[in-house]
Structures are given as structure tokens and as C-alpha cells.
Amino acid sequence: MKARFSTRIAALVASAGLVAGLGACSSNDDSATSADKSEDTIKVVTSTKVWADVADAVTDDEKVAIDPIIASNDIDPHSYEPAATDMAKVEDADILVAGGGHYDAWLTSSLRDAKDKVIISALPQEEGHNHDHDHEGHDHEHDHDHEGHDHDHEGHDHDGHDHDHGDHEGHEHHHDGEANEHVWYDTDAVEETAEQLAEALTKMGAKADTKAVDKEIKDIEEAKSKLKAAKVAQVHPLADDILKDTKIKDITPKGYRQSTLNESEPSASDVNEMLKLIESGELDYLIDSPQTHDQVSQRLVEAAKAKGVKIVDVFESPSTDQSFFDLYKQTLSDMESA
């Protein structure tokens, strides 16, 4: 990772605002410099560390500050209610990067008509977010740790920016006709998002390109092409795009899959079908999603362990000390060795 993450972004922004307010009664050169740096900073706020890592690969320009709201993998991103501090970062951002759909609609729903921000979304953003799940996709919401991406900032003036919204209105993301909003494991979506971000940053005067992202995606695609044939089931439908165009066959029972895809609780009969599949010995491994564990998923994991079925963990977001690209490649390695 070319740039470093820090929890000090919010404090720096607040401090810069205070210094600006006291400028009339203070001649402190250091304070004036801090205020100038804050004004010069291009602030990129992302819904998760996934998109922060993509942004980090797109630019290492010191005038760009990248701040993910979710910065770790120790919470369930599907149950988030944004805090005031989160939304303050969103309001202060120049560029917002999200996965889209219902998954992280909280990031952009209040700013869809904002003229002073670029909104980049891998999928079209839905209006708002809620916990009702009788739709064909995910209603995803986030619990967030807060770590920023801290650069020193030189000479960029935000005055006069005419920021366009960069929503990915045309990106289709379906699995056999089903909507799935875990779009960050779709390598095409990642590359397209990186391209939009690089373009936006370049227009704002920052150095940015997609060379590093393209290389990472090439390595990932090569690793995917080497995955051996296997039959798997998913506790949570997170790995659709990882499995796409591989020799791996997902044989998750249809009823169970549809329930989890819709973010609703599987019926007793659907759970029993999954348990029967685990007991059948047909699975080469079970794909688990540790960040979204509930009683049902825990029961399935325990059944798989008791049967001796191998388990491969797939995460919604990387840990604080791992990049998204390294996480993706580690997941592929785990699948290959399962």
C-alpha cells in the first residue's frame, strides 16, 4: 500500500476549521499554514476499506486524503447506522466512493443532488437504506471503525470545482438473474471504479492512474484461472464474483440461497436442505462469511466441522493491516488449497 492510514483525519479537519475561524485575531504562521493545507486537500471518503484500498492504488499524491468509514473486518457491514461523525466526513468530502445499491446507500443518499461533490458508485445507488428485506437484492448497512488516510498536502485549490456525479448507471451485476451487491469481488467493477476515480482526481489536479489497479487485477485473474474444479456451498452469498468464470460450482440449495441473498432468515426447511448437503459428503468445501455470522450460519459451520468439510472464509472487507487486493489473493489461495 503506497499511502498510510490514520485516525487523525477528523481531528485535522476540525482543527483547520477552528484555525480559520480565529484567523482575524491571530497572526500565528503555523495556524495559517494548517488552514491552507486543509483547504488544499482533496478529500476522498469511501464506504469501506475495500474502496479506500482501490483509491490508494490509484493515487499516492500527497494532496489527496483517503478516509474509509469501515476500516476493518471485525464487524458486520449489513447492520450499520451512520454516526454523526461519519456523516460529517461525508459532508466534508470532495469525492465519495461506494459499492452502490442498498449496500452503502447511507453514504450518498442525502447528497444525490450535491453539486460540489463527485459521487462514484460501482452500482447505481438506491435511495436511502432500511432493514426491510423483501426485495431481490441486499439491503446492506454498515457498522464502521474509523481510520483515515493521511497525507501532507501541497498547493491544491478547491475553489471553482465543478464536480460531476460518476455513478455507474450501466453496470449490470447479477448471478443467474439475481441481484447481488457484493460488487467489489467483480474485477470489472473494480477496474471501472478505479478509472472513474482516476479521472476525477486528475481533473482536480492530482496525480492518478489505474496502472497499479490493473496489475493487481491481472494477478487476481491469473490466480482465478488456476483454481481447480470443486463443488461448494455458501453460508452467505458473498463469493459469487470470486467463483465467476472458474471451474468451481456453487451448489447451495436454491431456497437457502434466495433467502440469504434477500437478507432474510432462511426457513427451517431451507436450513435443513443445507444441512443435508453438508452431511451428504458432496461438498469439497463450505464458504463461510465470518463478518455476518448469526445462529443459522454458526449452526452450518459447526455441522461442516463435525462432518470434516473444509471451510474457506471470505470477508466483506479487509482487516486494518491488509489491503483488499492481498485479501482477494489470499482468498483465492485458500480456495486452491482447500
PyMOL commands that set and color helices and strands:
alter all, ss='L'
color gray80, all
select helices_A, chain A and resi 9-21+23-25+29-40+49-58+77-79+84-92+105-107+109-111+183-185+187-203+211-225+240-243+254-261+268-280+290-292+295-307+324-337
alter helices_A, ss='H'
color red, helices_A
select strands_A, chain A and resi 5-6+42-48+64-70+95-98+118-121+148-149+166-167+174-175+178-179+230-234+248-250+285-288+310-313
alter strands_A, ss='S'
color yellow, strands_A
deselect
rebuild
show_as cartoon
